[in-house]
Amino acid sequence: MYNYKNMRWAKGRNQTYLCFVVKRRLGPDSLSFDFGHLHNRTGCHAELLFLSHLGALCPGLWGCGGDENRRLSYSVTWFCSWSPCANCAATLARFLRLTPNLRLRIFVARLYFCDVEDSPHREGLRNLRRAGVLVNVMSYKDYFYCWQTFVAHRLSRFKAWEGLHTNSVRLSRTLNRILQPCETEDLRDAFRLIGLLT
């Protein structure tokens, strides 16, 4: 809970925690799940740590270990305490462009150093979106799901903290503004091309 609180100023929360769900599909009737969590280790961010374990989490992802004519399809969902930094976002985007049978959705508790307009981390989020990653801010429903799935739901019930909803809405609006320029910039270039803008 300490690392996932979506407070405005997250002082002292310098690690990224990443809870994941991996869904594996082989054909229309076959689906399996795997769950787990990771956090930063010295010199390795949680996102890259996940990629280093991908072979074990997603067997057959690259067409090995099964029917060579059929590739397995994987859908991965992350619940992260921070959004990916610019470097991790670039690595993920490159990797996903080379792995079309892997879909990634990321839900974040907080945005990593995205307050400044020209932050490279903002461009990193746009890069992820262009690579087909769905990036959202965690809502009450997502926190509840994480509690039920990854924490001790049998020991106690999830209790929302004061400001969870307000902060989630604020962060969602910020993320939408960050991701929006991607489409707007594309339109400006198109308008310039046809002479409607100078």
C-alpha positions in Angstrom: 0.0 0.0 0.0 2.8 2.4 0.8 4.3 2.2 -2.7 1.0 2.3 -4.6 -0.6 5.3 -2.9 -1.5 7.8 -5.6 -0.7 10.9 -3.5 0.4 14.1 -5.2 3.8 14.2 -3.6 5.2 10.7 -3.2 8.3 11.5 -1.1 10.4 8.5 -0.2 8.8 6.2 -2.7 11.8 5.6 -5.0 11.1 2.0 -6.0 8.8 0.8 -8.8 6.6 -2.1 -7.8 5.1 -4.1 -10.7 2.3 -6.6 -10.3 1.6 -8.6 -13.4 -1.0 -10.9 -14.9 0.0 -12.9 -18.0 -2.8 -14.5 -20.1 -1.8 -17.1 -22.6 -4.0 -18.1 -25.5 -3.5 -21.0 -27.9 -6.6 -21.1 -30.1 -10.1 -19.9 -29.2 -10.7 -22.3 -26.3 -7.4 -22.4 -24.5 -6.5 -19.7 -22.0 -4.2 -19.9 -19.0 -3.1 -17.3 -16.4 0.1 -16.5 -14.4 0.4 -13.9 -11.7 3.3 -12.3 -9.9 5.1 -9.2 -8.8 8.6 -7.6 -9.1 10.3 -4.4 -7.9 13.5 -2.6 -8.8 16.8 -4.2 -8.0 20.1 -2.4 -8.0 20.8 -1.3 -11.5 17.6 -2.8 -13.0 14.2 -1.2 -13.3 11.2 -3.4 -12.7 10.0 -3.2 -16.3 13.3 -4.5 -17.6 13.4 -7.1 -15.0 10.0 -8.4 -16.2 11.4 -8.6 -19.8 14.4 -10.6 -18.5 11.9 -13.2 -17.1 9.7 -13.2 -20.2 11.0 -16.4 -21.6 9.9 -18.3 -18.5 6.6 -16.4 -18.2 5.6 -16.7 -21.8 6.9 -20.0 -23.2 6.5 -20.3 -26.9 6.3 -16.5 -27.4 8.9 -16.6 -30.2 7.5 -19.8 -31.8 9.7 -22.2 -29.7 8.6 -25.1 -27.6 5.4 -26.2 -29.3 3.8 -26.4 -32.7 6.2 -24.3 -34.8 3.4 -23.4 -37.2 1.4 -21.6 -34.5 2.6 -18.8 -32.3 1.1 -18.4 -28.9 -0.6 -15.2 -28.2 0.0 -13.4 -24.8 -1.8 -10.5 -23.1 0.1 -9.0 -20.2 -1.3 -6.5 -17.7 0.9 -4.5 -15.4 -0.1 -2.6 -12.3 2.8 -0.3 -11.5 3.5 2.1 -8.7 5.2 4.5 -11.2 4.8 4.9 -14.9 7.9 3.8 -16.9 10.8 6.2 -17.2 11.8 7.3 -20.7 14.6 4.7 -21.1 12.3 1.8 -20.0 9.5 3.1 -22.3 11.9 3.2 -25.3 13.1 -0.4 -24.6 9.5 -1.6 -24.2 8.3 0.1 -27.4 11.2 -1.4 -29.4 10.6 -4.9 -27.9 6.8 -4.8 -28.6 7.3 -3.7 -32.2 9.3 -6.9 -32.7 6.8 -9.1 -30.8 3.4 -8.7 -32.4 1.9 -11.7 -30.5 2.4 -9.9 -27.1 -0.1 -7.2 -26.0 0.7 -5.0 -23.0 -1.6 -2.9 -20.8 -0.1 -0.8 -18.1 -2.0 0.7 -15.2 0.0 3.2 -13.1 -0.5 4.6 -9.6 1.6 7.7 -10.3 3.3 9.4 -13.2 7.1 9.4 -13.2 8.5 13.0 -13.3 5.9 14.1 -15.9 5.1 17.5 -14.3 7.4 19.4 -16.7 6.1 20.0 -20.2 9.2 18.9 -22.1 10.0 15.9 -19.8 11.5 13.0 -21.7 9.3 10.7 -19.6 6.2 12.3 -21.2 7.6 11.4 -24.6 8.3 7.9 -23.3 4.6 7.5 -22.5 3.7 8.7 -26.0 6.2 6.3 -27.5 4.5 3.4 -25.6 1.2 4.5 -26.9 2.5 4.5 -30.5 3.8 1.0 -30.0 0.2 -0.1 -29.1 0.5 -0.1 -25.3 -2.7 0.9 -23.4 -1.5 3.2 -20.5 -4.1 4.1 -17.8 -4.0 5.5 -14.3 -5.2 3.1 -11.7 -8.8 3.7 -10.4 -10.5 2.4 -7.3 -11.6 -0.7 -9.3 -7.9 -1.4 -10.3 -6.7 -1.0 -6.7 -9.5 -3.4 -5.5 -8.5 -5.9 -8.2 -4.9 -5.8 -7.1 -5.8 -6.2 -3.5 -8.0 -9.2 -4.4 -5.3 -10.7 -6.7 -1.9 -9.9 -5.2 -2.4 -9.0 -1.6 -4.0 -10.8 1.3 -7.7 -10.4 0.5 -8.7 -13.2 2.9 -7.0 -11.4 5.8 -8.6 -8.0 5.3 -10.7 -6.0 2.9 -9.4 -3.3 0.7 -9.9 0.2 2.3 -9.5 3.2 0.0 -7.5 6.1 1.5 -8.6 9.6 1.5 -8.0 11.2 -1.9 -7.7 8.0 -3.9 -10.5 9.0 -6.3 -9.6 12.7 -6.5 -5.9 11.9 -7.2 -6.9 9.2 -9.7 -9.0 11.7 -11.7 -6.3 14.3 -11.5 -3.6 11.9 -12.7 -5.9 10.6 -15.5 -6.5 14.1 -16.8 -2.7 14.7 -16.8 -2.0 11.5 -18.6 -4.7 12.3 -21.2 -3.1 15.7 -21.8 0.3 14.0 -22.2 -1.0 11.5 -24.7 -3.2 13.9 -26.6 -0.4 16.0 -28.2 0.8 12.9 -30.0 -2.4 13.0 -32.2 -2.5 16.8 -32.3 1.1 17.1 -33.5 0.3 14.6 -36.3 -2.6 16.8 -37.5 -0.4 20.0 -37.4 2.2 18.3 -39.6 -0.6 17.2 -42.0 -2.0 20.7 -42.1 1.4 22.2 -42.8 1.9 19.7 -45.6 -1.2 20.9 -47.4 -0.5 24.6 -46.7 -3.2 25.2 -44.1 -0.6 26.1 -41.4 2.7 28.0 -41.7 
